[in-house]
Amino acid sequence: MERLQPSCHRARRGDLSGRTDVCRLPRVVSTSLGALTMAGIGFELRRILRRKSYFSLIQAYTYAGIVSSGPWLLSIFGILLLGFLAVAQHSTAIAVIQFQVSVTYLIAVSLILTGPVQLLFTRYIADMLFARQATSVVMILLSMLAIALVPGAIFASVVLKFWFADTPYLYRVLMGLAFVELCAVWVLTIMGTSLKDYKGLVSLYFLAYATVVVLGLPLGVRFGLDGYLAAFVLGQFLLLLGLGVLVVRQFPGYLQWRMAKDASLFWSLSIVGLTFNAGVWIDKFLFWFNPATGAAIIGPLHASPIYDVPIFLSYLLIIPGLAVFLFRLETDFVESYDDYNRAIMDGGSYGELRAAKIGMIMATRTGLWDIAKIQGVTVLLAFAFTPQLLHLLGYSASYGRIFQFDVVGVSLQLLLMSLLNVYFYLDLRGRSVLLSVVFFLGNLFFTWLTLQAGTFFYGLGFLLALFLVDVLGIYLLSRDLERIDYLTFTKVR
């Protein structure tokens, strides 16, 4: 049978000179963002599954759940635990609320600000690794940190000076330090996920937020809000230091700088990073600053208890879906994806290429269907036990309807994340941009619309925006997977 050959220059195996024509490889074969950010977990999951037992299957799902939700779950849990313990010790409730709201804003704004840098440079580093120039990675990472931190520090200084003038000076200093630290943490975290040491990554987050809780209690009791923020700053410093060591240890020759000859900066990924993160938070900002739903907490910062409580509880319920998503993506889909790449790079037959293509399509369908099933069960249980759950956590039953809307919404957000990750693997950046922009604009419009419509519709805007973008994403992905061979061999970057 006739052997297929890519319509481009093939990478020269074993070439350490850095002359690999990365950007001239077929679209799928060129190093993808997904392949970098999730490379390590796939090896570990496949190692666990080699034992071929029910216990190993359960262990693999558990590991995937911890890895996929560990950092952010530990972050949220640590902040809330500190708040509960502080209230139990009869600390000033307003100081605890101000601390939690301040940290929420720090996380939201730092994620939005660094989103463009994260994806842009992560892809560039992926191309550097594909070109076998690992010795330059740390220098590029340092440049990436500088690009994130310098604007972050300037932004924090300006905002704190002009919008927080009526807050205590020490509070402003601690907020500025925490913001700059978080900007660096997000950059190093996304780089850290490309490494195989997932246990180390989760352990670092556990250490950092355990430090926040342990130090926050005595400091908060004595110094109030400043004490809580000081503990948070110290915890983030430990996390930042640990992440830096984790990344630098992985890549040798950190003083070398060598640009990949054909590696490029794909600016469309900056749009994805910005619009997706902004889309995740825009509904919260609208609720915070709407006079009917928000209230001032400290300085210019507002909060919306009627919306914040349900959306937080809802995000905790996507952990099972996250585990299924990561497990399916990093086992079935990646195996078919690798087979497809090998068929191209090794000049495989058309039958081999088609079999790998069908494998990718079936793995994607199975993964999305599994996510739908597990989150469907989660949603049904949440609907059935909404009053009991809210009562158990000490919240009013009035949150019930918003909570139910939000549970469906965050489940749909998980589906969007799955679609974007598949597109990152396929390196169809235009699709990722389209879905992210539609998500942001849809969440902005529908949330604003439901705020005008009245209390009954609160939370429905978030749900509608994600439903529409998911329908669009599934339709486009189905078409793109069917013609992936055409996209691979005929499309020019």
DRENDO-1510 file (C-alpha; in Angstrom, 1 decimal, always signed):
<recs>
REC; n; res; u; v; w
REC; 1; MET; +0.0; +0.0; +0.0 .
REC; 2; GLU; +1.2; +3.5; -0.8 .
REC; 3; ARG; +3.0; +5.2; +2.1 .
REC; 4; LEU; +1.8; +8.7; +3.2 .
REC; 5; GLN; +4.3; +11.5; +3.4 .
REC; 6; PRO; +3.7; +14.8; +5.1 .
REC; 7; SER; +3.6; +17.8; +2.8 .
REC; 8; CYS; +6.4; +19.5; +4.7 .
REC; 9; HIS; +9.9; +19.0; +6.0 .
REC; 10; ARG; +10.0; +16.1; +8.5 .
REC; 11; ALA; +11.7; +16.4; +11.8 .
REC; 12; ARG; +15.2; +14.8; +11.8 .
REC; 13; ARG; +15.3; +12.3; +14.6 .
REC; 14; GLY; +18.3; +12.6; +16.9 .
REC; 15; ASP; +19.1; +16.1; +15.7 .
REC; 16; LEU; +20.3; +18.1; +18.8 .
REC; 17; SER; +21.2; +21.2; +16.8 .
REC; 18; GLY; +17.8; +22.8; +17.2 .
REC; 19; ARG; +17.2; +22.9; +13.4 .
REC; 20; THR; +14.0; +20.9; +13.6 .
REC; 21; ASP; +11.4; +22.7; +11.5 .
REC; 22; VAL; +8.7; +22.7; +14.1 .
REC; 23; CYS; +6.3; +25.0; +12.4 .
REC; 24; ARG; +6.6; +23.2; +9.0 .
REC; 25; LEU; +5.3; +19.9; +10.4 .
REC; 26; PRO; +1.7; +18.9; +9.8 .
REC; 27; ARG; -0.8; +20.7; +12.0 .
REC; 28; VAL; -1.4; +17.8; +14.5 .
REC; 29; VAL; +2.2; +16.6; +14.6 .
REC; 30; SER; +3.6; +19.9; +15.7 .
REC; 31; THR; +3.9; +20.1; +19.5 .
REC; 32; SER; +0.5; +21.0; +20.9 .
REC; 33; LEU; -0.3; +23.0; +24.0 .
REC; 34; GLY; -2.3; +20.1; +25.4 .
REC; 35; ALA; +0.6; +17.7; +24.9 .
REC; 36; LEU; +2.8; +19.9; +27.0 .
REC; 37; THR; +0.5; +20.9; +29.8 .
REC; 38; MET; -0.7; +17.3; +30.5 .
REC; 39; ALA; +2.3; +15.2; +29.5 .
REC; 40; GLY; +3.3; +13.9; +32.9 .
REC; 41; ILE; -0.1; +12.6; +34.1 .
REC; 42; GLY; -0.6; +10.4; +31.1 .
REC; 43; PHE; +2.5; +8.3; +31.9 .
REC; 44; GLU; +1.5; +7.9; +35.5 .
REC; 45; LEU; -2.1; +6.9; +34.6 .
REC; 46; ARG; -0.9; +4.3; +32.0 .
REC; 47; ARG; +1.5; +2.9; +34.6 .
REC; 48; ILE; -1.3; +2.4; +37.1 .
REC; 49; LEU; -3.6; +0.8; +34.5 .
REC; 50; ARG; -0.9; -1.8; +33.4 .
REC; 51; ARG; -1.9; -3.8; +36.6 .
REC; 52; LYS; -5.3; -4.4; +34.9 .
REC; 53; SER; -7.5; -4.7; +38.0 .
REC; 54; TYR; -10.6; -3.0; +39.4 .
REC; 55; PHE; -8.4; -1.5; +42.1 .
REC; 56; SER; -6.0; +0.0; +39.7 .
REC; 57; LEU; -8.9; +1.5; +37.7 .
REC; 58; ILE; -10.2; +3.1; +40.9 .
REC; 59; GLN; -6.7; +4.3; +41.8 .
REC; 60; ALA; -6.3; +5.8; +38.4 .
REC; 61; TYR; -9.6; +7.7; +38.6 .
REC; 62; THR; -8.7; +8.9; +42.2 .
REC; 63; TYR; -5.3; +10.0; +41.1 .
REC; 64; ALA; -6.7; +11.9; +38.1 .
REC; 65; GLY; -9.2; +13.6; +40.4 .
REC; 66; ILE; -6.6; +14.7; +42.9 .
REC; 67; VAL; -4.3; +16.0; +40.2 .
REC; 68; SER; -7.0; +17.8; +38.2 .
REC; 69; SER; -8.6; +19.5; +41.2 .
REC; 70; GLY; -5.9; +19.4; +43.8 .
REC; 71; PRO; -4.3; +22.9; +43.5 .
REC; 72; TRP; -7.5; +24.9; +43.2 .
REC; 73; LEU; -9.5; +22.7; +45.6 .
REC; 74; LEU; -6.8; +23.1; +48.3 .
REC; 75; SER; -6.7; +26.9; +47.6 .
REC; 76; ILE; -10.5; +27.2; +48.1 .
REC; 77; PHE; -10.6; +24.8; +51.0 .
REC; 78; GLY; -7.7; +26.5; +52.8 .
REC; 79; ILE; -9.3; +30.0; +52.6 .
REC; 80; LEU; -12.7; +28.7; +53.7 .
REC; 81; LEU; -11.3; +26.6; +56.5 .
REC; 82; LEU; -9.4; +29.6; +57.9 .
REC; 83; GLY; -12.6; +31.6; +57.8 .
REC; 84; PHE; -14.6; +28.9; +59.7 .
REC; 85; LEU; -11.9; +28.3; +62.3 .
REC; 86; ALA; -11.5; +32.1; +62.8 .
REC; 87; VAL; -15.2; +32.5; +63.4 .
REC; 88; ALA; -15.2; +29.5; +65.7 .
REC; 89; GLN; -12.5; +31.3; +67.8 .
REC; 90; HIS; -14.8; +34.4; +68.0 .
REC; 91; SER; -12.6; +36.5; +65.7 .
REC; 92; THR; -14.2; +39.5; +64.2 .
REC; 93; ALA; -16.5; +38.3; +61.4 .
REC; 94; ILE; -16.1; +41.3; +59.3 .
REC; 95; ALA; -12.3; +40.9; +59.2 .
REC; 96; VAL; -12.8; +37.3; +58.0 .
REC; 97; ILE; -15.2; +38.4; +55.3 .
REC; 98; GLN; -12.9; +41.2; +54.2 .
REC; 99; PHE; -10.0; +38.7; +53.9 .
REC; 100; GLN; -12.0; +36.2; +51.9 .
REC; 101; VAL; -13.3; +38.8; +49.5 .
REC; 102; SER; -9.8; +40.4; +49.1 .
REC; 103; VAL; -8.3; +37.0; +48.2 .
REC; 104; THR; -11.1; +36.3; +45.8 .
REC; 105; TYR; -10.3; +39.5; +43.9 .
REC; 106; LEU; -6.6; +38.8; +44.0 .
REC; 107; ILE; -7.2; +35.4; +42.4 .
REC; 108; ALA; -9.7; +36.6; +39.8 .
REC; 109; VAL; -7.7; +39.6; +38.6 .
REC; 110; SER; -4.3; +37.9; +38.6 .
REC; 111; LEU; -5.7; +35.0; +36.6 .
REC; 112; ILE; -7.2; +37.4; +34.0 .
REC; 113; LEU; -4.0; +39.5; +33.8 .
REC; 114; THR; -1.7; +36.5; +33.4 .
REC; 115; GLY; -4.0; +34.4; +31.2 .
REC; 116; PRO; -2.5; +35.7; +27.9 .
REC; 117; VAL; +1.1; +35.1; +29.0 .
REC; 118; GLN; +0.4; +31.6; +30.3 .
REC; 119; LEU; -0.9; +30.0; +27.1 .
REC; 120; LEU; +1.4; +32.1; +24.8 .
REC; 121; PHE; +4.6; +31.1; +26.4 .
REC; 122; THR; +3.6; +27.6; +27.3 .
REC; 123; ARG; +3.1; +26.9; +23.6 .
REC; 124; TYR; +6.5; +28.5; +22.8 .
REC; 125; ILE; +8.2; +26.3; +25.5 .
REC; 126; ALA; +6.5; +23.3; +24.0 .
REC; 127; ASP; +8.1; +24.1; +20.6 .
REC; 128; MET; +11.4; +24.6; +22.3 .
REC; 129; LEU; +11.2; +21.1; +23.9 .
REC; 130; PHE; +10.1; +19.6; +20.5 .
REC; 131; ALA; +13.2; +21.2; +19.0 .
REC; 132; ARG; +15.3; +19.6; +21.7 .
REC; 133; GLN; +16.4; +22.9; +23.2 .
REC; 134; ALA; +15.5; +22.1; +26.8 .
REC; 135; THR; +18.5; +24.0; +28.0 .
REC; 136; SER; +16.9; +27.3; +27.1 .
REC; 137; VAL; +13.5; +26.6; +28.9 .
REC; 138; VAL; +14.4; +28.2; +32.2 .
REC; 139; MET; +15.7; +31.4; +30.7 .
REC; 140; ILE; +12.5; +31.7; +28.7 .
REC; 141; LEU; +10.5; +31.0; +31.8 .
REC; 142; LEU; +12.3; +33.8; +33.6 .
REC; 143; SER; +11.5; +36.1; +30.7 .
REC; 144; MET; +7.9; +34.9; +30.9 .
REC; 145; LEU; +7.8; +35.7; +34.6 .
REC; 146; ALA; +9.2; +39.2; +34.0 .
REC; 147; ILE; +6.6; +39.9; +31.4 .
REC; 148; ALA; +3.9; +38.8; +33.8 .
REC; 149; LEU; +5.3; +40.4; +37.0 .
REC; 150; VAL; +6.4; +43.9; +35.7 .
REC; 151; PRO; +2.9; +44.8; +34.3 .
REC; 152; GLY; +1.4; +43.1; +37.3 .
REC; 153; ALA; +3.4; +45.2; +39.8 .
REC; 154; ILE; +2.6; +48.4; +37.9 .
REC; 155; PHE; -1.1; +47.5; +37.7 .
REC; 156; ALA; -1.2; +46.7; +41.4 .
REC; 157; SER; +0.6; +50.0; +42.3 .
REC; 158; VAL; -1.7; +52.2; +40.3 .
REC; 159; VAL; -4.9; +50.5; +41.4 .
REC; 160; LEU; -4.0; +50.4; +45.1 .
REC; 161; LYS; -2.8; +54.1; +45.0 .
REC; 162; PHE; -5.9; +55.5; +43.4 .
REC; 163; TRP; -8.8; +53.2; +44.3 .
REC; 164; PHE; -7.7; +52.0; +47.8 .
REC; 165; ALA; -6.6; +55.4; +49.2 .
REC; 166; ASP; -9.1; +55.1; +52.1 .
REC; 167; THR; -7.7; +51.7; +53.2 .
REC; 168; PRO; -4.9; +51.2; +55.7 .
REC; 169; TYR; -1.3; +51.4; +54.3 .
REC; 170; LEU; -0.3; +48.0; +55.5 .
REC; 171; TYR; -3.4; +46.4; +53.9 .
REC; 172; ARG; -2.4; +48.0; +50.5 .
REC; 173; VAL; +1.2; +46.7; +50.8 .
REC; 174; LEU; +0.1; +43.2; +51.6 .
REC; 175; MET; -2.5; +43.2; +48.8 .
REC; 176; GLY; +0.3; +44.3; +46.3 .
REC; 177; LEU; +2.7; +41.6; +47.5 .
REC; 178; ALA; +0.0; +38.9; +47.3 .
REC; 179; PHE; -1.1; +40.0; +43.8 .
REC; 180; VAL; +2.5; +39.9; +42.4 .
REC; 181; GLU; +3.0; +36.5; +44.0 .
REC; 182; LEU; -0.1; +35.1; +42.5 .
REC; 183; CYS; +0.8; +36.3; +39.1 .
REC; 184; ALA; +4.1; +34.3; +39.4 .
REC; 185; VAL; +2.3; +31.3; +40.9 .
REC; 186; TRP; -0.1; +30.9; +37.9 .
REC; 187; VAL; +2.8; +31.1; +35.5 .
REC; 188; LEU; +4.8; +28.5; +37.3 .
REC; 189; THR; +1.8; +26.3; +38.0 .
REC; 190; ILE; +0.9; +25.9; +34.3 .
REC; 191; MET; +4.6; +25.1; +33.6 .
REC; 192; GLY; +4.6; +22.7; +36.6 .
REC; 193; THR; +1.8; +20.7; +35.1 .
REC; 194; SER; +4.0; +19.7; +32.2 .
REC; 195; LEU; +6.3; +17.8; +34.6 .
REC; 196; LYS; +5.8; +14.3; +35.8 .
REC; 197; ASP; +5.9; +15.3; +39.5 .
REC; 198; TYR; +2.2; +15.8; +40.0 .
REC; 199; LYS; +2.5; +14.6; +43.6 .
REC; 200; GLY; +5.1; +17.2; +44.2 .
REC; 201; LEU; +2.8; +19.9; +42.7 .
REC; 202; VAL; -0.2; +19.0; +44.9 .
REC; 203; SER; +2.1; +18.6; +47.9 .
REC; 204; LEU; +3.4; +22.2; +47.4 .
REC; 205; TYR; -0.2; +23.6; +47.3 .
REC; 206; PHE; -1.0; +21.6; +50.4 .
REC; 207; LEU; +2.0; +23.0; +52.3 .
REC; 208; ALA; +1.3; +26.5; +51.2 .
REC; 209; TYR; -2.3; +26.6; +52.2 .
REC; 210; ALA; -1.7; +24.6; +55.4 .
REC; 211; THR; +0.8; +27.4; +56.2 .
REC; 212; VAL; -1.9; +30.0; +55.5 .
REC; 213; VAL; -4.3; +28.3; +57.9 .
REC; 214; VAL; -1.8; +27.6; +60.7 .
REC; 215; LEU; -0.3; +31.0; +60.7 .
REC; 216; GLY; -3.5; +32.8; +59.8 .
REC; 217; LEU; -5.3; +31.8; +63.0 .
REC; 218; PRO; -2.9; +33.4; +65.6 .
REC; 219; LEU; -2.0; +36.3; +63.3 .
REC; 220; GLY; -5.7; +37.0; +62.5 .
REC; 221; VAL; -6.7; +36.9; +66.1 .
REC; 222; ARG; -4.0; +39.4; +67.0 .
REC; 223; PHE; -3.9; +41.7; +64.0 .
REC; 224; GLY; -7.2; +41.1; +62.3 .
REC; 225; LEU; -7.4; +41.5; +58.5 .
REC; 226; ASP; -3.7; +42.4; +58.2 .
REC; 227; GLY; -2.8; +39.2; +60.1 .
REC; 228; TYR; -4.8; +37.0; +57.7 .
REC; 229; LEU; -3.3; +38.7; +54.6 .
REC; 230; ALA; +0.2; +38.4; +56.1 .
REC; 231; ALA; -0.3; +34.6; +56.5 .
REC; 232; PHE; -1.6; +34.4; +52.9 .
REC; 233; VAL; +1.5; +36.3; +51.6 .
REC; 234; LEU; +3.8; +33.9; +53.5 .
REC; 235; GLY; +2.0; +30.9; +52.2 .
REC; 236; GLN; +2.2; +32.1; +48.6 .
REC; 237; PHE; +5.9; +32.8; +49.0 .
REC; 238; LEU; +6.5; +29.2; +50.0 .
REC; 239; LEU; +4.4; +28.0; +47.1 .
REC; 240; LEU; +6.3; +30.3; +44.7 .
REC; 241; LEU; +9.7; +29.1; +46.0 .
REC; 242; GLY; +8.7; +25.5; +45.8 .
REC; 243; LEU; +7.3; +25.8; +42.3 .
REC; 244; GLY; +10.5; +27.5; +41.1 .
REC; 245; VAL; +12.7; +24.7; +42.5 .
REC; 246; LEU; +10.4; +22.1; +41.0 .
REC; 247; VAL; +10.7; +23.6; +37.5 .
REC; 248; VAL; +14.4; +24.6; +37.5 .
REC; 249; ARG; +15.3; +21.1; +38.7 .
REC; 250; GLN; +13.6; +19.5; +35.7 .
REC; 251; PHE; +15.5; +21.5; +33.1 .
REC; 252; PRO; +19.4; +21.7; +33.0 .
REC; 253; GLY; +21.5; +24.5; +31.6 .
REC; 254; TYR; +19.4; +27.3; +33.0 .
REC; 255; LEU; +21.9; +30.0; +32.0 .
REC; 256; GLN; +21.7; +29.2; +28.3 .
REC; 257; TRP; +19.6; +31.1; +25.9 .
REC; 258; ARG; +19.0; +29.9; +22.4 .
REC; 259; MET; +15.9; +30.7; +20.4 .
REC; 260; ALA; +14.3; +28.0; +18.3 .
REC; 261; LYS; +14.9; +28.7; +14.7 .
REC; 262; ASP; +11.3; +28.1; +13.5 .
REC; 263; ALA; +9.4; +28.4; +16.8 .
REC; 264; SER; +6.8; +31.2; +16.8 .
REC; 265; LEU; +4.7; +33.1; +19.3 .
REC; 266; PHE; +1.1; +32.3; +18.5 .
REC; 267; TRP; -0.7; +35.4; +19.6 .
REC; 268; SER; -4.1; +33.9; +19.2 .
REC; 269; LEU; -3.4; +31.9; +22.4 .
REC; 270; SER; -3.2; +35.2; +24.3 .
REC; 271; ILE; -6.8; +35.9; +23.2 .
REC; 272; VAL; -7.8; +32.4; +24.5 .
REC; 273; GLY; -6.1; +32.9; +27.8 .
REC; 274; LEU; -7.6; +36.4; +28.3 .
REC; 275; THR; -11.2; +35.7; +27.1 .
REC; 276; PHE; -11.6; +32.3; +28.8 .
REC; 277; ASN; -10.5; +33.6; +32.2 .
REC; 278; ALA; -12.5; +36.8; +31.8 .
REC; 279; GLY; -15.5; +34.7; +30.8 .
REC; 280; VAL; -15.2; +32.6; +33.9 .
REC; 281; TRP; -15.3; +35.7; +36.1 .
REC; 282; ILE; -17.4; +38.2; +34.3 .
REC; 283; ASP; -20.7; +37.0; +35.8 .
REC; 284; LYS; -19.3; +37.3; +39.3 .
REC; 285; PHE; -18.2; +40.9; +38.6 .
REC; 286; LEU; -21.6; +41.8; +37.3 .
REC; 287; PHE; -23.3; +40.5; +40.4 .
REC; 288; TRP; -20.7; +42.1; +42.7 .
REC; 289; PHE; -21.2; +45.6; +41.3 .
REC; 290; ASN; -24.9; +45.5; +40.6 .
REC; 291; PRO; -26.7; +47.6; +43.3 .
REC; 292; ALA; -29.4; +45.0; +43.7 .
REC; 293; THR; -27.1; +42.1; +44.3 .
REC; 294; GLY; -23.8; +43.5; +45.6 .
REC; 295; ALA; -22.5; +45.2; +48.7 .
REC; 296; ALA; -19.3; +47.1; +49.5 .
REC; 297; ILE; -16.9; +45.1; +51.7 .
REC; 298; ILE; -13.6; +47.1; +51.8 .
REC; 299; GLY; -12.5; +49.9; +49.7 .
REC; 300; PRO; -13.8; +49.4; +46.1 .
REC; 301; LEU; -14.3; +45.7; +46.6 .
REC; 302; HIS; -17.8; +44.3; +46.5 .
REC; 303; ALA; -19.3; +40.9; +47.1 .
REC; 304; SER; -22.7; +39.2; +46.4 .
REC; 305; PRO; -23.6; +36.6; +49.0 .
REC; 306; ILE; -26.7; +35.6; +47.0 .
REC; 307; TYR; -24.5; +34.6; +44.1 .
REC; 308; ASP; -21.1; +33.8; +45.6 .
REC; 309; VAL; -22.3; +31.0; +47.9 .
REC; 310; PRO; -24.1; +29.0; +45.3 .
REC; 311; ILE; -21.4; +29.3; +42.6 .
REC; 312; PHE; -18.7; +28.3; +45.1 .
REC; 313; LEU; -20.7; +25.2; +46.2 .
REC; 314; SER; -21.3; +24.3; +42.5 .
REC; 315; TYR; -17.6; +24.3; +41.6 .
REC; 316; LEU; -16.9; +21.7; +44.3 .
REC; 317; LEU; -19.3; +19.3; +42.5 .
REC; 318; ILE; -17.3; +19.1; +39.3 .
REC; 319; ILE; -14.5; +17.1; +40.9 .
REC; 320; PRO; -15.9; +13.7; +39.7 .
REC; 321; GLY; -16.2; +15.1; +36.2 .
REC; 322; LEU; -12.7; +16.5; +36.3 .
REC; 323; ALA; -11.4; +13.1; +37.2 .
REC; 324; VAL; -13.2; +11.4; +34.3 .
REC; 325; PHE; -12.2; +14.1; +31.9 .
REC; 326; LEU; -8.5; +13.9; +32.7 .
REC; 327; PHE; -8.5; +10.1; +32.8 .
REC; 328; ARG; -10.2; +9.8; +29.4 .
REC; 329; LEU; -8.1; +12.5; +27.7 .
REC; 330; GLU; -4.8; +11.2; +28.9 .
REC; 331; THR; -5.4; +7.5; +28.2 .
REC; 332; ASP; -7.7; +6.7; +25.3 .
REC; 333; PHE; -7.5; +10.0; +23.4 .
REC; 334; VAL; -3.8; +10.5; +23.8 .
REC; 335; GLU; -3.0; +6.9; +22.7 .
REC; 336; SER; -5.0; +7.4; +19.5 .
REC; 337; TYR; -3.4; +10.9; +19.0 .
REC; 338; ASP; +0.1; +9.4; +19.3 .
REC; 339; ASP; -0.8; +6.6; +16.9 .
REC; 340; TYR; -2.0; +9.3; +14.4 .
REC; 341; ASN; +1.2; +11.2; +14.8 .
REC; 342; ARG; +3.4; +8.1; +14.4 .
REC; 343; ALA; +1.5; +7.1; +11.2 .
REC; 344; ILE; +2.4; +10.5; +9.7 .
REC; 345; MET; +6.0; +10.8; +11.0 .
REC; 346; ASP; +6.9; +7.2; +10.1 .
REC; 347; GLY; +5.2; +7.3; +6.7 .
REC; 348; GLY; +2.4; +4.9; +7.7 .
REC; 349; SER; -0.2; +3.5; +5.4 .
REC; 350; TYR; -3.5; +5.1; +4.8 .
REC; 351; GLY; -5.2; +2.2; +6.7 .
REC; 352; GLU; -3.0; +3.0; +9.8 .
REC; 353; LEU; -3.8; +6.7; +9.5 .
REC; 354; ARG; -7.5; +6.1; +9.2 .
REC; 355; ALA; -7.6; +3.6; +12.1 .
REC; 356; ALA; -5.8; +6.2; +14.3 .
REC; 357; LYS; -8.2; +8.9; +13.2 .
REC; 358; ILE; -11.3; +6.7; +14.0 .
REC; 359; GLY; -9.6; +6.0; +17.4 .
REC; 360; MET; -9.4; +9.7; +18.1 .
REC; 361; ILE; -13.0; +10.3; +17.1 .
REC; 362; MET; -14.3; +7.4; +19.3 .
REC; 363; ALA; -12.1; +8.4; +22.2 .
REC; 364; THR; -13.4; +11.9; +22.1 .
REC; 365; ARG; -17.0; +10.8; +21.9 .
REC; 366; THR; -16.6; +8.3; +24.7 .
REC; 367; GLY; -14.8; +10.9; +26.9 .
REC; 368; LEU; -17.5; +13.6; +26.4 .
REC; 369; TRP; -20.3; +11.0; +26.9 .
REC; 370; ASP; -18.6; +9.8; +30.2 .
REC; 371; ILE; -18.4; +13.4; +31.4 .
REC; 372; ALA; -22.0; +14.0; +30.5 .
REC; 373; LYS; -23.0; +10.8; +32.4 .
REC; 374; ILE; -21.0; +11.5; +35.6 .
REC; 375; GLN; -22.0; +15.2; +35.7 .
REC; 376; GLY; -25.6; +14.3; +34.9 .
REC; 377; VAL; -25.8; +12.0; +38.0 .
REC; 378; THR; -24.1; +14.8; +40.0 .
REC; 379; VAL; -26.6; +17.4; +38.9 .
REC; 380; LEU; -29.6; +15.1; +39.6 .
REC; 381; LEU; -28.3; +14.4; +43.1 .
REC; 382; ALA; -27.7; +18.1; +43.7 .
REC; 383; PHE; -31.2; +18.9; +42.6 .
REC; 384; ALA; -32.7; +16.1; +44.8 .
REC; 385; PHE; -30.8; +17.1; +47.9 .
REC; 386; THR; -30.5; +20.9; +47.5 .
REC; 387; PRO; -32.4; +21.8; +50.8 .
REC; 388; GLN; -30.5; +19.2; +52.9 .
REC; 389; LEU; -27.1; +20.3; +51.5 .
REC; 390; LEU; -27.7; +24.0; +52.1 .
REC; 391; HIS; -29.1; +23.3; +55.6 .
REC; 392; LEU; -26.0; +21.1; +56.4 .
REC; 393; LEU; -23.7; +23.9; +55.4 .
REC; 394; GLY; -25.7; +26.5; +57.3 .
REC; 395; TYR; -26.9; +28.4; +54.3 .
REC; 396; SER; -30.4; +29.7; +53.6 .
REC; 397; ALA; -32.8; +27.7; +51.4 .
REC; 398; SER; -33.3; +30.9; +49.4 .
REC; 399; TYR; -30.0; +30.0; +47.6 .
REC; 400; GLY; -31.6; +26.8; +46.2 .
REC; 401; ARG; -32.7; +27.9; +42.7 .
REC; 402; ILE; -29.5; +29.8; +42.0 .
REC; 403; PHE; -27.5; +26.9; +43.2 .
REC; 404; GLN; -29.3; +24.5; +40.9 .
REC; 405; PHE; -28.7; +26.8; +37.9 .
REC; 406; ASP; -25.0; +27.1; +38.8 .
REC; 407; VAL; -24.6; +23.3; +39.2 .
REC; 408; VAL; -25.7; +22.9; +35.6 .
REC; 409; GLY; -23.6; +25.9; +34.5 .
REC; 410; VAL; -20.3; +24.6; +36.0 .
REC; 411; SER; -21.0; +21.2; +34.6 .
REC; 412; LEU; -21.3; +22.8; +31.1 .
REC; 413; GLN; -18.1; +24.8; +31.9 .
REC; 414; LEU; -16.3; +21.4; +32.4 .
REC; 415; LEU; -17.5; +20.3; +29.0 .
REC; 416; LEU; -16.2; +23.5; +27.5 .
REC; 417; MET; -12.8; +22.9; +29.1 .
REC; 418; SER; -12.8; +19.4; +27.6 .
REC; 419; LEU; -13.5; +20.8; +24.1 .
REC; 420; LEU; -10.7; +23.4; +24.4 .
REC; 421; ASN; -8.2; +20.8; +25.6 .
REC; 422; VAL; -9.0; +18.6; +22.6 .
REC; 423; TYR; -8.5; +21.6; +20.3 .
REC; 424; PHE; -5.2; +22.4; +22.0 .
REC; 425; TYR; -4.0; +18.8; +21.2 .
REC; 426; LEU; -5.2; +19.2; +17.6 .
REC; 427; ASP; -3.6; +22.6; +17.4 .
REC; 428; LEU; -6.7; +24.3; +15.9 .
REC; 429; ARG; -6.1; +27.6; +17.6 .
REC; 430; GLY; -8.8; +29.4; +15.7 .
REC; 431; ARG; -11.5; +27.2; +17.1 .
REC; 432; SER; -10.2; +27.8; +20.7 .
REC; 433; VAL; -10.3; +31.6; +20.1 .
REC; 434; LEU; -13.9; +31.4; +18.7 .
REC; 435; LEU; -15.2; +29.3; +21.6 .
REC; 436; SER; -13.5; +31.4; +24.3 .
REC; 437; VAL; -14.7; +34.7; +22.8 .
REC; 438; VAL; -18.3; +33.4; +22.4 .
REC; 439; PHE; -18.1; +32.2; +26.0 .
REC; 440; PHE; -17.0; +35.6; +27.3 .
REC; 441; LEU; -19.5; +37.6; +25.2 .
REC; 442; GLY; -22.3; +35.2; +26.0 .
REC; 443; ASN; -21.7; +35.2; +29.7 .
REC; 444; LEU; -21.5; +39.0; +29.7 .
REC; 445; PHE; -24.7; +39.5; +27.7 .
REC; 446; PHE; -26.9; +36.8; +29.3 .
REC; 447; THR; -25.8; +37.6; +32.9 .
REC; 448; TRP; -26.6; +41.3; +32.3 .
REC; 449; LEU; -30.0; +40.3; +30.8 .
REC; 450; THR; -30.9; +38.0; +33.7 .
REC; 451; LEU; -30.0; +40.7; +36.2 .
REC; 452; GLN; -32.5; +43.0; +34.5 .
REC; 453; ALA; -35.1; +40.2; +34.4 .
REC; 454; GLY; -35.2; +39.8; +38.2 .
REC; 455; THR; -34.3; +37.4; +41.1 .
REC; 456; PHE; -35.9; +34.3; +39.6 .
REC; 457; PHE; -33.4; +34.3; +36.7 .
REC; 458; TYR; -30.2; +34.8; +38.7 .
REC; 459; GLY; -27.6; +32.3; +37.6 .
REC; 460; LEU; -29.4; +31.4; +34.4 .
REC; 461; GLY; -27.2; +33.7; +32.3 .
REC; 462; PHE; -24.1; +31.7; +33.2 .
REC; 463; LEU; -25.9; +28.5; +32.2 .
REC; 464; LEU; -27.3; +29.8; +28.9 .
REC; 465; ALA; -23.9; +31.2; +27.8 .
REC; 466; LEU; -22.2; +27.8; +28.4 .
REC; 467; PHE; -25.0; +25.8; +26.9 .
REC; 468; LEU; -24.8; +27.8; +23.6 .
REC; 469; VAL; -21.0; +27.6; +23.4 .
REC; 470; ASP; -20.9; +23.9; +24.2 .
REC; 471; VAL; -23.5; +23.2; +21.4 .
REC; 472; LEU; -21.3; +25.2; +19.0 .
REC; 473; GLY; -18.1; +23.5; +20.2 .
REC; 474; ILE; -19.5; +20.0; +19.9 .
REC; 475; TYR; -20.8; +20.7; +16.4 .
REC; 476; LEU; -17.5; +22.2; +15.2 .
REC; 477; LEU; -15.4; +19.5; +16.9 .
REC; 478; SER; -17.4; +16.7; +15.2 .
REC; 479; ARG; -16.8; +18.3; +11.8 .
REC; 480; ASP; -13.1; +19.0; +12.5 .
REC; 481; LEU; -12.4; +15.4; +13.6 .
REC; 482; GLU; -14.1; +14.0; +10.6 .
REC; 483; ARG; -11.8; +16.0; +8.3 .
REC; 484; ILE; -8.7; +16.1; +10.5 .
REC; 485; ASP; -6.6; +14.4; +7.7 .
REC; 486; TYR; -7.5; +17.2; +5.3 .
REC; 487; LEU; -6.6; +19.8; +8.0 .
REC; 488; THR; -3.3; +18.0; +8.7 .
REC; 489; PHE; -2.0; +17.7; +5.2 .
REC; 490; THR; -3.4; +20.6; +3.3 .
REC; 491; LYS; -3.8; +23.5; +5.7 .
REC; 492; VAL; -0.9; +26.0; +5.9 .
REC; 493; ARG; -0.2; +27.6; +9.3 .
</recs>
